[in-house]
Amino acid sequence: AAGVIQSPRHLIKEKRETATLKCYPIPRHDTVYWYQQGPGQDPQFLISFYEKMQSDKGSIPDRFSAQQFSDYHSELNMSSLELGDSALYFCASSLAPPMWGGPPDTQYFGPGTRLTVL
Amino acid sequence: ELKVEQNPLFLSMQEGKNYTIYCNYSTTSDRLYWYRQDPGKSLESLFVLLSNGAVKQEGRLMASLDTKARLSTLHITAAVHDLSATYFCAVGRSNFGNEKLTFGTGTRLTIIP
């Protein structure tokens, strides 16, 4: 079965540079989530999108922005990179429940992008 | 603010033994998840627990949920080396169909032959 695709898988940047991470959800999934996992840490929720609209926001720095496009893929843009931004960035996708209600779908995680800031 | 705590943080156990990982959370939750993560790899969903008293089993792993105690457990039976990994519990809070996950601190499990 098709899984969540993330690119690039590895990225090395210098301080103060910018980076763009891409996420392609599982086909038919309309909801995308971004998480950041620092070394030895648990994943932290950054932001989520449903039908191209931001649906929730977590501990995402102002230097970061994200969007979801018409084909449901999402991009996380990171500017003025700092050493502390070095982490694994995961994208997860799910299918939103029907309009009349129901529990959210399980989130399926991509392989992650390992960002190293030097 | 929701807090999710796991214990132990590190667990080293011999093959064939049984052990339990505990996950406590501070406020009401909608759903409780258990994930497995191998070093440098993605998060693999193991269990989703929806209601009080829910119990799910897959192979040597069994998860349970007590919403009144705000406690979930992951029980390992007759551990084998392949189960060595980091295990995370995560609490899901729904928001208009989306679900924000708050993860526990993780338990790094090492199975010794």
Interface residues (C-beta under 8 A of the other chain):
Chain A: T31 Y33 Y35 D42 P43 Q44 F45 S48 Y50 S55 D56 G58 L88 F90 A92 S94 A96 P97 P103 P104 T106 Q107 Y108 F109 G110 P111 G112 R114
Chain B: D30 R31 Y33 Y35 G40 K41 S42 L43 E44 S45 V48 L50 F88 G92 S94 N95 F96 G97 N98 E99 K100 L101 T102 F103 G104 T105 G106
